[in-house]
């Protein structure tokens, strides 16, 4: 999967297959390009579910903790699937002989951004 020049994340077809939006990626305060890890509807669903988890704490703290653990596990699985899909797309390009050095450089930049986003505190 190749990224596009600044202001675009990737072509619409690739974006759809990778679960990211076509909106401009933007920049973070440190100048690192922002990469969407989830589709907007996934983010909305996860946030709605998190709000539900939080509001149930007073009534049943132990169940709330189990629900929070389950939700975090689902988010991590969804993230792992995003990476697996990205890797699959790259491998398909390699097998077809379509992965130019520039495409690979941009893919590495995307991985770097993912990595930095995961370690952001």
N, C-alpha and C positions, 0 to 999 in steps of 0.2 A: 504494500500500500504506500503510495507516495503522497506527501503533503504538497500543497500548492504554495505559491509565493505568499508573502505576508498579506494578511487580510482575508485569506480563505483557508479552510482546513483541508479540503480535498474535494474531488468531483462528487456530485450528488449520488451517483451510483455507488461509488466506493464508500461514501458517508453512510448510506443506507445499510450497506453490508457490514459496516463496522460499528453501527449503532451510535454514530455521532451526528451532530447537527452540521448544517452547511454555514452556520453563522460564523463571523470572524472569530478567530481564536482569542485575540486580545493579548494583552501583556500583563504580567503580574508586576508588583512593585520592584522585584529584583531584575526585571527585564526578561525573565524567562517566559516563553510563549505558553499561554494557558491552553490545556488540552482537556476536552470534555471526556470524563471517564465513563459517564452514563448518558443515556438518552434523557431528555428533559422530563418525559413522562415517568421514567424510572425514578428519577430524583424526587419528583412530586409524590409518587407512591411511597417511596421509602420515608420521606419526611412526614407524610400523613400518618403512616404506621408508627413512626417514632413518637409523634405527638400522642397517639392513642396509648402507647406503652407508658409514657410519662404520666398521663392523667390517671392511670390505674394504680399508681404506687400506694396511695393512701389506703385503698381498699384491700390490696393484697400484695405487699412488698415482695414476697418470695416468687409469686407468679410473675410479677412485673420483671424481676431479674431474669427469670427463665425466658420470658418473651423478648427482653432486650438482647439476651445472648443469642436467641434464635434469629432475630432481625439482623444483628451484626454479622452472624454467620452467612445469612442470605446475601447481604451486601458484599461480603468478601467473595462468595461464590460468583456473584454477578460480575465482579471485577475480574476474577480469574477467567471467566468466560469471555470478557472483552479482550483480554490478552491472548487467549487461545484463538479467537476469531482473527485478531490482528496477525498472529503468527501464521495461521492457515492462509490468509491472504498473501502474505509475503512468500510463503513456500510455493503457492500456486504460480506466482509471478516467476520465481526461480525456475520452476519446472518448465514453464513456457518460454524461458529465455528472455523474459521481458524486464527483468530487474536490472536497470541501468545503475551505474555507480551513484548518480545523483539521487535516484529513488532510494537507494540503500542509505545514503548519507542522511536524507530527510527522515527515513524510518528510524535511524539511530537517534536523531534529534528528538523524535517523538518519544522513543523509549527513555531518553534522558529526562524529558519533561515529566513523563509518568513517574519515573524514579524519584525525582525531586518533589513531585506533588505528594507521593506516598510518605516521604520523610519530612514533609513540612510540619513545623510545630506551631 
